[in-house]
Amino acid sequence: MKRLLTLTLALALAFPIFAQQTQQIPLIEVEGYAERKTAPDEAIFMISLEEKAMKVNDAVNVLNKKAQSLADALRKGRIKDYKLVADNYAVDVNRIYRSGTQKDSGYVARQNLRIVTSATNEDLHKISDAIQGAGDMSYNLSFGVSEATRKSLENTLLAEALKDAEARANLIGSTLNLKGLRVFNVTMEQNFRPVPMYNAKMAMAESADMVIETEEQSLTKRVYVKYTY
């Protein structure tokens, strides 16, 4: 115990000294930036299900039937290359507030469903028809860059951002006649700008086909590099 207290005290005394020494090191900090524009390659239908009932089992059973109805409609539509994902399942007390008082009135079950497919899938209109045919369901359609595409560009963006930071540091060094620039610290920040959500009704044309023009998305990488000299 005595050794532990001694070590703790030593570290507490050493930290301010280390911080002071760090502040005395001559540093310059630069930002490196890289950006790649890419077309969205993923389409996501977001569906929110909700059911209220006096008993938990009744609410859950109806919710499950709605989800199964959608799964059956997608299969009957012979839609290609899609994934139906269920998440954010919850059952809560249906609490009603009126005139400053609260009253519990049964339960409410909620679940989110996602239909994920390619942005160029020719069956987008079939997916929309399947959702509408499965029952009273509201949904949104969004387009984005898939995780696989983002990961494939991660190293490229990082390398370009580091080169950008190095070029800026060298410019500062040559302009101010700073000799022997060396990397002292690197921190990274990832920034991703998603494509806005499109309401499914707005996305439907008068014909049976989906007519939506998607914008390119920007995948970016920022790094902050400190150089000592």
Residue frames as qw, qx, qy, qz and C-alpha x, y, z in Angstrom:
[[0.000, 0.885, 0.466, 0.000, 0.00, 0.00, 0.00],
 [0.319, -0.784, 0.106, 0.522, 2.84, 2.35, 0.87],
 [0.406, -0.123, 0.600, 0.679, 4.51, 1.64, -2.50],
 [0.213, 0.625, 0.669, 0.341, 1.26, 2.37, -4.32],
 [0.127, -0.937, -0.255, 0.201, 0.87, 5.70, -2.54],
 [0.406, -0.579, 0.334, 0.624, 4.48, 6.59, -3.29],
 [0.368, 0.163, 0.684, 0.609, 4.02, 5.77, -7.01],
 [0.092, 0.803, 0.570, 0.149, 0.78, 7.78, -7.19],
 [0.244, -0.889, -0.047, 0.385, 2.44, 10.78, -5.58],
 [0.435, -0.340, 0.497, 0.669, 5.40, 10.54, -7.94],
 [0.294, 0.432, 0.688, 0.504, 3.13, 10.48, -10.99],
 [0.046, -0.905, -0.419, 0.054, 1.12, 13.41, -9.66],
 [0.314, -0.780, 0.166, 0.516, 4.31, 15.44, -9.28],
 [0.437, -0.144, 0.626, 0.629, 5.70, 14.37, -12.65],
 [0.351, 0.642, 0.650, 0.205, 2.61, 15.21, -14.72],
 [0.049, 0.967, 0.119, -0.219, 2.83, 19.03, -14.31],
 [0.344, -0.610, 0.499, 0.511, 6.53, 18.86, -15.17],
 [0.451, 0.165, 0.764, 0.430, 5.78, 16.86, -18.33],
 [0.255, 0.826, 0.501, 0.040, 2.99, 19.24, -19.32],
 [0.119, -0.912, 0.115, 0.375, 5.31, 22.20, -18.84],
 [0.407, -0.358, 0.652, 0.530, 8.01, 20.58, -20.94],
 [0.424, 0.464, 0.722, 0.290, 5.47, 19.88, -23.69],
 [0.131, 0.942, 0.276, -0.136, 4.41, 23.51, -23.73],
 [0.242, -0.786, 0.344, 0.454, 8.03, 24.55, -24.17],
 [0.561, 0.046, 0.688, 0.459, 8.48, 22.40, -27.29],
 [0.216, 0.428, -0.228, -0.847, 8.25, 24.62, -30.41],
 [0.408, 0.308, 0.858, 0.055, 5.27, 23.37, -32.42],
 [0.342, 0.208, -0.270, -0.876, 3.27, 24.22, -35.49],
 [0.463, 0.256, 0.821, -0.215, -0.08, 22.57, -36.17],
 [0.265, 0.229, -0.494, -0.796, -1.55, 22.08, -39.64],
 [0.711, 0.242, 0.491, -0.441, -4.76, 20.61, -40.95],
 [0.034, -0.187, 0.831, 0.523, -4.75, 18.05, -43.74],
 [0.611, 0.351, 0.352, -0.617, -7.89, 17.57, -45.81],
 [0.031, -0.103, 0.866, 0.488, -8.98, 15.07, -48.43],
 [0.587, 0.332, 0.349, -0.651, -12.28, 14.66, -50.27],
 [0.057, -0.014, 0.884, 0.463, -13.70, 12.15, -52.73],
 [0.592, 0.198, 0.108, -0.774, -17.09, 12.43, -54.41],
 [0.017, -0.027, 0.980, 0.195, -18.92, 9.21, -55.16],
 [0.532, -0.190, -0.394, -0.725, -22.36, 8.29, -56.37],
 [0.626, -0.238, 0.525, -0.526, -24.70, 6.68, -53.81],
 [0.380, 0.208, -0.864, -0.256, -24.65, 2.91, -54.18],
 [0.135, -0.224, -0.918, 0.298, -27.21, 1.98, -51.53],
 [0.400, -0.382, -0.260, -0.791, -30.97, 2.57, -51.21],
 [0.133, -0.114, -0.853, 0.491, -32.70, 2.20, -47.84],
 [0.440, -0.515, -0.429, -0.599, -36.45, 2.07, -47.24],
 [0.060, 0.088, -0.699, 0.707, -37.14, 3.03, -43.60],
 [0.515, -0.431, -0.558, -0.488, -40.44, 1.72, -42.20],
 [0.101, -0.214, 0.634, -0.736, -41.77, 2.51, -38.72],
 [0.507, -0.355, -0.731, -0.287, -44.35, 0.15, -37.23],
 [0.136, -0.172, 0.553, -0.804, -46.46, 0.93, -34.19],
 [0.518, -0.358, -0.691, -0.356, -49.35, -0.90, -32.53],
 [0.246, -0.304, 0.497, -0.775, -51.37, -0.11, -29.39],
 [0.650, -0.274, -0.658, -0.265, -53.36, -2.61, -27.34],
 [0.593, -0.672, 0.135, -0.423, -54.53, -3.13, -23.79],
 [0.899, -0.337, 0.265, 0.093, -52.37, -6.24, -23.43],
 [0.187, -0.679, 0.592, 0.392, -48.67, -6.62, -24.26],
 [0.490, 0.013, 0.835, 0.249, -49.17, -9.87, -26.18],
 [0.473, 0.725, 0.496, -0.067, -51.90, -8.35, -28.35],
 [0.135, 0.929, -0.186, -0.291, -49.70, -5.37, -29.33],
 [0.295, -0.521, 0.738, 0.312, -46.70, -7.60, -30.00],
 [0.563, 0.229, 0.786, 0.114, -48.68, -10.14, -32.04],
 [0.449, 0.837, 0.289, -0.117, -50.19, -7.50, -34.32],
 [0.008, -0.865, 0.408, 0.292, -46.76, -5.89, -34.80],
 [0.429, -0.286, 0.818, 0.255, -45.22, -9.26, -35.70],
 [0.578, 0.501, 0.644, 0.018, -48.03, -9.91, -38.19],
 [0.302, 0.926, -0.013, -0.227, -47.34, -6.59, -39.90],
 [0.158, -0.689, 0.648, 0.284, -43.64, -7.42, -40.21],
 [0.509, 0.013, 0.847, 0.153, -44.44, -10.89, -41.54],
 [0.526, 0.723, 0.423, -0.147, -46.92, -9.42, -44.00],
 [0.183, 0.889, -0.310, -0.282, -44.19, -7.18, -45.40],
 [0.315, -0.436, 0.812, 0.226, -41.74, -10.09, -45.65],
 [0.570, 0.322, 0.755, 0.021, -44.35, -12.14, -47.54],
 [0.432, 0.856, 0.176, -0.224, -45.14, -9.24, -49.90],
 [0.001, -0.781, 0.542, 0.309, -41.45, -8.84, -50.75],
 [0.419, -0.157, 0.876, 0.179, -41.13, -12.54, -51.52],
 [0.546, 0.562, 0.616, -0.083, -44.26, -12.55, -53.68],
 [0.294, 0.904, -0.061, -0.306, -42.90, -9.57, -55.59],
 [0.901, 0.191, 0.142, 0.363, -39.87, -11.64, -56.61],
 [0.042, 0.979, -0.193, 0.059, -37.60, -8.76, -55.73],
 [0.861, 0.224, -0.239, 0.388, -33.89, -9.30, -56.24],
 [0.550, 0.218, -0.310, 0.744, -30.91, -8.45, -54.06],
 [0.294, -0.685, 0.052, -0.665, -32.39, -6.94, -50.91],
 [0.371, -0.058, -0.790, 0.484, -32.10, -7.36, -47.15],
 [0.465, -0.682, -0.281, -0.490, -34.96, -6.92, -44.68],
 [0.412, 0.114, -0.620, 0.658, -33.54, -5.83, -41.32],
 [0.479, -0.747, -0.372, -0.272, -35.51, -5.36, -38.08],
 [0.462, 0.065, -0.474, 0.747, -34.17, -3.24, -35.22],
 [0.115, -0.182, 0.266, -0.940, -35.15, -0.88, -32.38],
 [0.509, -0.409, -0.703, -0.283, -37.87, -3.18, -31.06],
 [0.028, 0.108, -0.557, 0.823, -39.58, -1.77, -27.95],
 [0.383, -0.583, -0.671, -0.253, -42.73, -2.17, -25.87],
 [0.103, 0.121, -0.397, 0.904, -43.74, 0.68, -23.56],
 [0.044, 0.563, 0.715, -0.412, -46.68, 1.64, -21.39],
 [0.121, 0.559, 0.455, 0.682, -49.10, 3.78, -23.37],
 [0.264, -0.488, -0.464, 0.691, -49.12, 6.80, -21.07],
 [0.107, 0.686, 0.457, 0.557, -51.62, 9.52, -21.87],
 [0.242, -0.255, -0.344, 0.870, -51.38, 13.05, -20.45],
 [0.077, -0.645, -0.528, -0.547, -54.54, 15.14, -20.20],
 [0.319, -0.835, -0.116, -0.433, -55.15, 18.34, -18.25],
 [0.081, -0.710, 0.561, -0.418, -52.00, 17.91, -16.21],
 [0.742, -0.280, 0.547, -0.267, -52.73, 14.32, -15.22],
 [0.257, 0.395, -0.828, -0.305, -51.45, 11.03, -16.61],
 [0.840, 0.008, 0.345, -0.418, -53.27, 7.81, -17.28],
 [0.165, -0.311, 0.893, 0.280, -51.94, 4.44, -18.40],
 [0.764, 0.345, 0.141, -0.526, -53.96, 2.98, -21.24],
 [0.961, 0.245, 0.121, 0.031, -52.50, -0.36, -22.30],
 [0.603, -0.429, 0.436, 0.513, -49.24, -0.73, -24.18],
 [0.539, 0.796, -0.125, -0.245, -47.59, 0.42, -27.39],
 [0.802, -0.149, 0.443, 0.373, -45.19, -1.76, -29.38],
 [0.333, 0.877, -0.197, -0.283, -42.77, -0.21, -31.87],
 [0.765, -0.144, 0.486, 0.398, -40.30, -1.56, -34.38],
 [0.256, 0.764, -0.314, -0.502, -38.23, -0.17, -37.25],
 [0.846, 0.191, 0.460, 0.190, -37.72, -2.15, -40.44],
 [0.048, 0.728, -0.412, -0.546, -35.13, -1.43, -43.10],
 [0.864, 0.384, 0.311, 0.097, -35.10, -2.73, -46.63],
 [0.214, -0.738, 0.438, 0.467, -31.57, -2.34, -47.94],
 [0.806, 0.394, 0.399, 0.191, -30.72, -2.76, -51.60],
 [0.500, -0.014, 0.303, 0.811, -28.60, -1.32, -54.40],
 [0.139, 0.586, 0.116, -0.790, -29.29, 2.24, -55.49],
 [0.289, 0.344, -0.573, -0.685, -29.45, 0.98, -59.08],
 [0.271, 0.157, 0.944, -0.103, -31.80, -1.91, -58.34],
 [0.219, -0.128, -0.559, -0.789, -34.44, -2.05, -61.06],
 [0.399, -0.459, -0.788, -0.094, -36.94, -3.38, -58.50],
 [0.076, -0.027, -0.411, 0.908, -37.18, -0.20, -56.41],
 [0.485, -0.113, -0.157, -0.853, -40.74, 0.36, -57.60],
 [0.696, -0.178, -0.673, -0.177, -41.60, -3.25, -56.71],
 [0.380, -0.118, -0.663, 0.634, -40.33, -2.70, -53.18],
 [0.202, -0.010, 0.166, -0.965, -42.53, 0.40, -52.89],
 [0.642, -0.126, -0.441, -0.615, -45.53, -1.58, -54.17],
 [0.616, -0.139, -0.758, 0.162, -44.81, -4.39, -51.69],
 [0.146, -0.070, -0.540, 0.826, -44.74, -1.95, -48.76],
 [0.407, -0.012, -0.022, -0.913, -48.00, -0.35, -49.81],
 [0.702, -0.073, -0.559, -0.436, -49.59, -3.74, -50.35],
 [0.458, -0.014, -0.807, 0.372, -48.51, -5.08, -46.96],
 [0.330, -0.685, -0.611, 0.218, -50.81, -2.78, -45.01],
 [0.059, -0.975, -0.111, -0.185, -50.96, 0.66, -43.47],
 [0.749, -0.325, 0.029, 0.576, -47.25, 1.50, -43.37],
 [0.174, 0.980, -0.086, -0.056, -45.46, 4.82, -43.72],
 [0.843, -0.121, 0.194, 0.486, -41.91, 4.88, -45.04],
 [0.090, 0.915, -0.243, -0.310, -39.05, 7.02, -46.26],
 [0.897, 0.307, 0.099, 0.303, -36.52, 6.29, -48.94],
 [0.189, -0.901, 0.312, 0.237, -32.91, 7.44, -48.63],
 [0.849, 0.455, -0.142, 0.229, -29.79, 6.96, -50.73],
 [0.385, -0.850, 0.356, 0.043, -26.27, 6.72, -49.38],
 [0.446, 0.581, -0.679, 0.041, -22.81, 5.26, -49.67],
 [0.924, -0.248, -0.279, -0.083, -22.52, 1.75, -48.34],
 [0.602, -0.728, 0.321, 0.058, -20.18, 0.85, -45.51],
 [0.862, 0.039, 0.342, 0.371, -18.13, -1.34, -47.86],
 [0.481, 0.725, 0.131, 0.474, -17.49, 1.61, -50.19],
 [0.242, -0.932, 0.157, -0.219, -16.58, 3.92, -47.30],
 [0.773, -0.496, 0.354, 0.176, -14.11, 1.38, -45.94],
 [0.804, 0.308, 0.282, 0.424, -12.54, 0.88, -49.38],
 [0.307, 0.797, 0.032, 0.520, -11.81, 4.63, -49.58],
 [0.580, -0.811, -0.051, 0.065, -10.71, 5.05, -45.95],
 [0.733, -0.329, 0.214, 0.556, -6.98, 4.43, -46.47],
 [0.460, 0.475, 0.333, 0.673, -6.89, 6.47, -49.67],
 [0.141, -0.898, -0.195, -0.370, -8.49, 9.48, -47.98],
 [0.667, -0.709, 0.039, 0.225, -6.20, 9.16, -44.96],
 [0.707, -0.041, 0.262, 0.656, -3.07, 9.06, -47.14],
 [0.271, 0.640, 0.306, 0.651, -4.21, 12.10, -49.14],
 [0.356, -0.904, -0.149, -0.182, -5.05, 14.05, -45.97],
 [0.727, -0.538, 0.125, 0.409, -1.63, 13.29, -44.46],
 [0.587, 0.218, 0.307, 0.717, 0.10, 14.38, -47.68],
 [0.021, 0.827, 0.276, 0.489, -1.92, 17.59, -47.64],
 [0.550, -0.832, -0.024, 0.070, -0.85, 18.27, -44.05],
 [0.749, -0.241, 0.223, 0.575, 2.78, 17.55, -44.94],
 [0.422, 0.516, 0.312, 0.677, 2.65, 19.94, -47.88],
 [0.199, -0.909, -0.169, -0.326, 1.25, 22.72, -45.70],
 [0.692, -0.668, 0.078, 0.263, 3.87, 22.12, -43.01],
 [0.695, 0.029, 0.277, 0.663, 6.67, 22.22, -45.57],
 [0.204, 0.743, 0.275, 0.575, 5.29, 25.47, -46.98],
 [0.426, -0.896, -0.048, -0.116, 5.26, 27.03, -43.51],
 [0.790, -0.426, 0.169, 0.408, 8.72, 25.68, -42.79],
 [0.602, 0.266, 0.286, 0.697, 10.27, 27.01, -45.98],
 [0.028, 0.836, 0.242, 0.491, 8.53, 30.39, -45.67],
 [0.469, -0.861, 0.088, -0.176, 9.57, 30.89, -42.04],
 [0.416, 0.605, -0.630, 0.252, 12.94, 29.17, -42.43],
 [0.731, -0.447, 0.395, -0.331, 12.16, 26.47, -39.86],
 [0.356, 0.489, -0.792, -0.078, 14.72, 23.69, -39.96],
 [0.150, 0.125, -0.963, 0.186, 14.28, 19.98, -39.26],
 [0.651, -0.144, 0.041, -0.744, 10.48, 19.64, -39.14],
 [0.185, 0.052, -0.979, 0.069, 9.46, 16.40, -37.43],
 [0.567, -0.435, -0.484, -0.505, 6.03, 14.95, -36.72],
 [0.076, -0.276, 0.670, -0.685, 5.14, 15.33, -33.04],
 [0.359, 0.238, 0.773, -0.465, 1.46, 14.27, -32.93],
 [0.233, -0.067, -0.652, -0.718, -1.35, 13.22, -35.30],
 [0.368, 0.288, 0.700, -0.540, -5.09, 13.26, -34.63],
 [0.018, -0.148, -0.772, -0.618, -7.81, 12.26, -37.07],
 [0.400, 0.351, 0.450, -0.717, -11.38, 13.33, -37.64],
 [0.160, 0.214, 0.847, 0.459, -13.80, 11.73, -40.06],
 [0.332, 0.387, 0.214, -0.833, -16.59, 13.73, -41.58],
 [0.159, 0.218, 0.887, 0.375, -19.39, 12.23, -43.66],
 [0.341, 0.223, 0.062, -0.911, -22.18, 14.18, -45.33],
 [0.361, 0.264, 0.895, -0.008, -25.25, 12.01, -45.91],
 [0.097, -0.243, -0.561, -0.785, -27.75, 12.49, -48.70],
 [0.405, -0.044, 0.337, -0.849, -31.04, 14.01, -47.44],
 [0.338, 0.236, 0.898, -0.155, -34.04, 11.74, -46.97],
 [0.279, -0.011, -0.487, -0.827, -36.60, 11.58, -49.75],
 [0.590, 0.115, 0.525, -0.603, -40.24, 11.02, -48.93],
 [0.376, 0.068, 0.888, 0.256, -41.42, 7.95, -50.80],
 [0.397, 0.722, 0.544, -0.156, -44.54, 9.62, -52.15],
 [0.137, 0.878, -0.199, -0.413, -42.45, 12.41, -53.60],
 [0.254, -0.450, 0.769, 0.376, -40.14, 9.85, -55.13],
 [0.506, 0.318, 0.798, 0.078, -42.90, 8.13, -57.12],
 [0.092, 0.164, -0.431, -0.882, -43.55, 9.24, -60.66],
 [0.680, 0.186, 0.095, -0.703, -46.94, 9.00, -62.34],
 [0.742, 0.268, -0.576, -0.214, -45.74, 5.86, -64.05],
 [0.927, -0.348, -0.137, -0.038, -44.85, 2.65, -62.25],
 [0.761, 0.219, -0.256, 0.554, -41.14, 3.44, -62.26],
 [0.468, -0.737, -0.128, 0.470, -39.10, 5.27, -59.68],
 [0.487, 0.684, 0.067, 0.539, -37.71, 8.51, -61.10],
 [0.486, -0.857, 0.015, 0.169, -35.17, 9.92, -58.65],
 [0.588, 0.630, -0.266, 0.431, -31.94, 11.69, -59.43],
 [0.729, -0.622, -0.112, 0.263, -29.44, 11.28, -56.59],
 [0.144, 0.933, -0.302, 0.131, -26.58, 13.66, -55.93],
 [0.699, 0.279, -0.531, 0.389, -23.00, 12.63, -55.40],
 [0.653, -0.751, -0.097, 0.011, -21.88, 12.35, -51.81],
 [0.265, 0.763, -0.473, 0.352, -18.68, 13.70, -50.35],
 [0.886, -0.364, -0.197, 0.209, -16.52, 11.42, -48.26],
 [0.153, 0.862, -0.291, 0.387, -13.96, 13.47, -46.37],
 [0.825, -0.300, -0.292, 0.381, -11.06, 12.98, -44.01],
 [0.007, -0.911, 0.201, -0.360, -9.39, 15.57, -41.80],
 [0.819, -0.198, -0.312, 0.439, -6.16, 15.14, -39.88],
 [0.148, -0.962, 0.140, -0.180, -4.40, 17.53, -37.52],
 [0.871, 0.087, -0.198, 0.441, -0.64, 17.16, -37.41],
 [0.312, -0.935, 0.152, 0.076, 1.70, 18.88, -35.00],
 [0.783, 0.411, -0.197, 0.423, 5.30, 19.34, -36.12],
 [0.523, -0.790, 0.074, 0.311, 8.26, 20.21, -33.94],
 [0.633, 0.681, -0.099, 0.355, 11.41, 21.89, -35.20]]
